[in-house]
Amino acid sequence: MRTEIRSKLREVLMTSPSFLWLAALFALPTAFVFAIALRPANPFGGVGRGWTLDNLERLADPLYLDVVWRTLWISGLTTLICLSLAVPIGYVLARVSRKWRGICLMLIVIPFWTNFLIRVFAWKALLHPEGPVKRVLVGLGLAGPQTPLLYNPAAVILVSVYTFLPFTILPIYAAADKFDFQLLEAARDLGARPWRAFRTVFLPGIRRGLLTALLFVLIPSLGSYIIPDLVGGPNGEMLGNKIAQRVFVDRNLPEAGALSVVLILAVLAPLVVALFLERKKEKPEAILR
């Protein structure tokens, strides 16, 4: 009994710094945001006294619903494209020789050497109506002189994929590097076609890497602000832009808090789903053991 009490006490002492860190930097600020969302705004751009549900009820406005829906589908499509590109890249990286693997990883990491804002501005210059991309597309007959490449959801998705793709490749490569590729050969020997072996053996074998990559892309994409602000325009506006407008332009902190609540719930939802799926996968494995 004493041994169990000591063991539990040791666990509490070891985990208490992490819990305190999470409480101070995550739980308390989140609670403040929820509290502000339930307060009225005062005429001076601050938080008024009393409590109200008006800010939350205002989220039913079609304007907000359109922005929330745009945020969800742009983030979802960005995540899907990143995963579709990162899985074959991670597979190839895990199979190539050490020499080429190092070169490829360096090429993937090189964009991080440049400031994020500069990279987004570079894409804005590339997609400009007088930019090189527009000239090439017009020259090839793939776009007309009036075809807009900037200030639309497509530009937001393109730049988001470019930005978040390295975050998708690295965890998938890390999982693929530990995968036993002899399992694929065994599946083929048993009659499975290459695609079926890849789908039923390789992808489940790197599921944790896939889950990590999904969260690494989906969560920052949901809260993206700079990319839609610079290349999205009014038609590519996302939830982060609306929050910034309410804080810096309208000086309506309670309404910004209500929008932030929506964003917090949208970010927590994939985390809860991922945790549920991971525990569901671990239960059969524990029973087999």
BAVEX-97306 format. One line per field, with one value per residue (C-alpha): residue number from 1; x, z, y negated. Coordinates in nm, 2 decimals. Layout:
<mipas>
kenu <- NUM  ...
xx <- X  ...
zz <- Z  ...
yy <- Y  ...
</mipas>
This chain:
<mipas>
kenu <- 1  2  3  4  5  6  7  8  9  10  11  12  13  14  15  16  17  18  19  20  21  22  23  24  25  26  27  28  29  30  31  32  33  34  35  36  37  38  39  40  41  42  43  44  45  46  47  48  49  50  51  52  53  54  55  56  57  58  59  60  61  62  63  64  65  66  67  68  69  70  71  72  73  74  75  76  77  78  79  80  81  82  83  84  85  86  87  88  89  90  91  92  93  94  95  96  97  98  99  100  101  102  103  104  105  106  107  108  109  110  111  112  113  114  115  116  117  118  119  120  121  122  123  124  125  126  127  128  129  130  131  132  133  134  135  136  137  138  139  140  141  142  143  144  145  146  147  148  149  150  151  152  153  154  155  156  157  158  159  160  161  162  163  164  165  166  167  168  169  170  171  172  173  174  175  176  177  178  179  180  181  182  183  184  185  186  187  188  189  190  191  192  193  194  195  196  197  198  199  200  201  202  203  204  205  206  207  208  209  210  211  212  213  214  215  216  217  218  219  220  221  222  223  224  225  226  227  228  229  230  231  232  233  234  235  236  237  238  239  240  241  242  243  244  245  246  247  248  249  250  251  252  253  254  255  256  257  258  259  260  261  262  263  264  265  266  267  268  269  270  271  272  273  274  275  276  277  278  279  280  281  282  283  284  285  286  287  288  289
xx <- 0.00  0.28  0.46  0.15  0.10  0.46  0.44  0.12  0.28  0.59  0.37  0.19  0.51  0.66  0.35  0.26  0.49  0.33  -0.02  0.07  0.22  -0.09  -0.32  -0.13  -0.07  -0.37  -0.66  -0.67  -0.64  -0.91  -1.14  -1.08  -1.18  -1.50  -1.58  -1.52  -1.75  -2.03  -1.97  -2.12  -1.90  -1.87  -1.85  -1.48  -1.37  -1.34  -1.54  -1.86  -2.02  -2.28  -2.34  -2.51  -2.56  -2.59  -2.24  -2.30  -2.64  -2.48  -2.27  -2.59  -2.55  -2.51  -2.19  -2.03  -2.17  -2.01  -1.68  -1.69  -1.78  -1.51  -1.26  -1.36  -1.35  -1.03  -0.86  -0.99  -0.90  -0.55  -0.50  -0.62  -0.39  -0.09  -0.15  -0.19  0.14  0.33  0.25  0.42  0.71  0.75  0.74  1.01  1.23  1.22  1.33  1.61  1.97  2.11  2.29  1.99  1.77  1.98  1.97  1.60  1.54  1.76  1.55  1.23  1.37  1.53  1.20  1.22  1.55  1.34  1.10  0.74  0.61  0.87  0.76  0.40  0.49  0.69  0.38  0.19  0.44  0.43  0.05  0.03  -0.17  0.17  0.36  0.55  0.29  0.01  0.23  0.32  -0.04  -0.17  0.11  0.01  -0.36  -0.45  -0.57  -0.71  -0.59  -0.88  -0.83  -0.77  -0.49  -0.50  -0.76  -0.96  -0.98  -0.77  -0.48  -0.52  -0.52  -0.21  0.00  -0.13  -0.03  0.32  0.35  0.23  0.36  0.69  0.51  0.32  0.62  0.84  0.62  0.51  0.87  0.96  0.69  0.78  1.15  1.06  0.82  0.93  0.91  0.94  0.57  0.49  0.70  0.52  0.18  0.28  0.41  0.06  -0.10  -0.18  -0.14  0.10  -0.18  -0.37  -0.05  0.03  -0.33  -0.38  -0.03  0.18  -0.08  -0.21  0.16  0.23  -0.11  0.05  0.26  -0.05  -0.24  0.04  0.07  -0.31  -0.30  0.01  -0.17  -0.54  -0.49  -0.27  -0.47  -0.79  -0.63  -0.45  -0.45  -0.15  -0.21  -0.58  -0.50  -0.23  -0.35  -0.71  -0.88  -1.25  -1.34  -1.07  -1.14  -1.12  -1.21  -0.87  -0.92  -1.26  -1.12  -0.85  -1.10  -1.31  -1.01  -0.81  -1.07  -1.41  -1.26  -1.53  -1.35  -1.66  -1.75  -1.39  -1.41  -1.72  -1.55  -1.24  -1.47  -1.57  -1.21  -1.11  -1.38  -1.29  -0.93  -1.02  -1.26  -0.99  -0.77  -1.06  -1.14  -0.77  -0.75  -1.06  -0.94  -0.60  -0.75  -0.99  -0.69  -0.50  -0.77  -0.76  -0.38  -0.40  -0.64  -0.42  -0.13
zz <- 0.00  0.09  -0.23  -0.44  -0.25  -0.30  -0.67  -0.72  -0.52  -0.74  -1.05  -0.92  -0.84  -1.18  -1.38  -1.17  -1.35  -1.68  -1.54  -1.39  -1.72  -1.91  -1.65  -1.66  -2.03  -2.17  -1.93  -1.76  -2.09  -2.25  -1.95  -1.98  -2.35  -2.26  -1.99  -2.22  -2.48  -2.22  -2.14  -2.32  -2.50  -2.37  -2.59  -2.53  -2.69  -2.37  -2.18  -2.00  -1.68  -1.65  -1.85  -2.19  -2.46  -2.74  -2.86  -2.90  -3.06  -3.31  -3.44  -3.62  -3.86  -4.22  -4.25  -3.97  -4.08  -4.43  -4.27  -4.04  -4.33  -4.55  -4.27  -4.22  -4.59  -4.67  -4.37  -4.45  -4.82  -4.73  -4.49  -4.75  -5.02  -4.78  -4.67  -5.03  -5.12  -4.80  -4.79  -5.12  -5.04  -4.69  -4.84  -5.10  -4.84  -4.62  -4.91  -5.08  -4.98  -4.69  -4.91  -5.11  -4.80  -4.64  -4.95  -4.98  -4.61  -4.65  -4.94  -4.74  -4.44  -4.65  -4.66  -4.28  -4.32  -4.46  -4.26  -4.29  -4.38  -4.66  -4.80  -4.81  -4.97  -5.23  -5.33  -5.35  -5.60  -5.79  -5.82  -5.89  -6.21  -6.36  -6.20  -6.37  -6.29  -6.46  -6.76  -6.80  -6.76  -7.01  -7.26  -7.23  -7.28  -6.94  -6.81  -6.96  -6.90  -6.65  -6.46  -6.09  -5.92  -5.60  -5.34  -5.36  -5.17  -5.43  -5.35  -4.98  -5.03  -5.26  -5.02  -4.72  -4.88  -4.96  -4.60  -4.41  -4.64  -4.46  -4.13  -4.29  -4.45  -4.15  -3.91  -4.19  -4.29  -3.92  -3.90  -4.24  -4.14  -3.86  -4.07  -4.16  -4.54  -4.55  -4.45  -4.79  -4.97  -4.77  -4.87  -5.23  -5.20  -5.07  -5.38  -5.28  -5.56  -5.49  -5.42  -5.19  -5.00  -4.97  -4.85  -4.61  -4.47  -4.51  -4.42  -4.10  -4.01  -4.00  -3.86  -3.57  -3.82  -4.02  -3.72  -3.61  -3.96  -3.98  -3.65  -3.75  -4.06  -3.96  -3.63  -3.76  -4.08  -3.88  -3.70  -4.00  -4.03  -4.23  -4.54  -4.60  -4.51  -4.77  -5.06  -4.97  -4.98  -4.89  -5.08  -4.89  -4.54  -4.26  -3.89  -3.78  -3.99  -3.84  -3.49  -3.58  -3.73  -3.41  -3.19  -3.39  -3.61  -3.43  -3.08  -2.99  -2.75  -2.64  -3.00  -3.08  -2.77  -2.91  -3.24  -3.05  -2.87  -3.21  -3.32  -2.99  -3.03  -3.39  -3.28  -2.99  -3.20  -3.41  -3.09  -2.92  -3.22  -3.26  -2.89  -2.92  -3.23  -3.07  -2.76  -2.97  -3.16  -2.84  -2.67  -2.91  -2.89  -2.51  -2.52  -2.76  -2.52
yy <- 0.00  -0.24  -0.16  -0.24  -0.57  -0.66  -0.57  -0.79  -1.07  -1.05  -1.07  -1.37  -1.55  -1.47  -1.58  -1.89  -2.12  -2.03  -2.07  -2.41  -2.52  -2.42  -2.58  -2.91  -2.94  -2.76  -2.69  -3.03  -3.24  -3.02  -3.08  -3.45  -3.44  -3.25  -3.51  -3.81  -3.65  -3.67  -4.03  -4.34  -4.59  -4.94  -5.25  -5.29  -4.97  -4.77  -4.51  -4.63  -4.51  -4.24  -3.93  -3.87  -3.61  -3.87  -3.81  -3.44  -3.50  -3.74  -3.45  -3.32  -3.62  -3.48  -3.69  -3.49  -3.16  -3.22  -3.30  -2.99  -2.77  -2.91  -2.86  -2.50  -2.40  -2.58  -2.43  -2.08  -2.10  -2.23  -1.94  -1.69  -1.82  -1.83  -1.47  -1.36  -1.51  -1.42  -1.05  -0.96  -1.20  -1.04  -0.70  -0.78  -0.95  -0.64  -0.42  -0.63  -0.60  -0.80  -1.04  -1.14  -1.14  -1.40  -1.62  -1.59  -1.67  -1.98  -2.09  -2.05  -2.24  -2.53  -2.74  -2.76  -2.96  -3.25  -3.46  -3.34  -3.69  -3.73  -3.39  -3.50  -3.83  -3.64  -3.44  -3.77  -3.90  -3.57  -3.57  -3.94  -4.03  -4.14  -3.86  -3.57  -3.31  -3.50  -3.57  -3.20  -3.09  -3.35  -3.25  -2.89  -2.97  -2.83  -3.17  -3.49  -3.85  -3.90  -3.57  -3.66  -3.47  -3.68  -3.76  -3.44  -3.11  -2.93  -3.16  -3.10  -2.72  -2.74  -2.94  -2.74  -2.42  -2.56  -2.68  -2.37  -2.10  -2.06  -2.02  -1.73  -1.56  -1.55  -1.35  -1.11  -1.06  -0.99  -0.73  -0.57  -0.56  -0.32  -0.11  0.24  0.25  0.63  0.63  0.48  0.74  1.01  0.87  0.87  1.23  1.32  1.18  0.82  0.56  0.27  0.02  0.26  0.34  -0.03  -0.11  0.18  0.23  -0.08  -0.35  -0.17  -0.12  -0.49  -0.60  -0.79  -0.99  -1.06  -1.17  -1.40  -1.55  -1.60  -1.80  -1.99  -2.12  -2.15  -2.34  -2.62  -2.64  -2.70  -2.99  -3.13  -3.51  -3.63  -3.42  -3.51  -3.87  -3.91  -3.69  -3.61  -3.95  -3.98  -3.66  -3.46  -3.60  -3.35  -3.35  -3.48  -3.79  -3.86  -3.83  -4.08  -4.32  -4.31  -4.38  -4.64  -4.81  -4.78  -4.77  -4.52  -4.28  -4.07  -4.00  -3.91  -3.68  -3.51  -3.45  -3.32  -3.07  -2.93  -2.91  -2.74  -2.48  -2.42  -2.36  -2.14  -1.92  -1.75  -1.70  -1.52  -1.31  -1.22  -1.12  -0.91  -0.73  -0.67  -0.52  -0.31  -0.17  -0.10  0.10  0.40  0.40  0.41  0.70  0.90  0.85
</mipas>
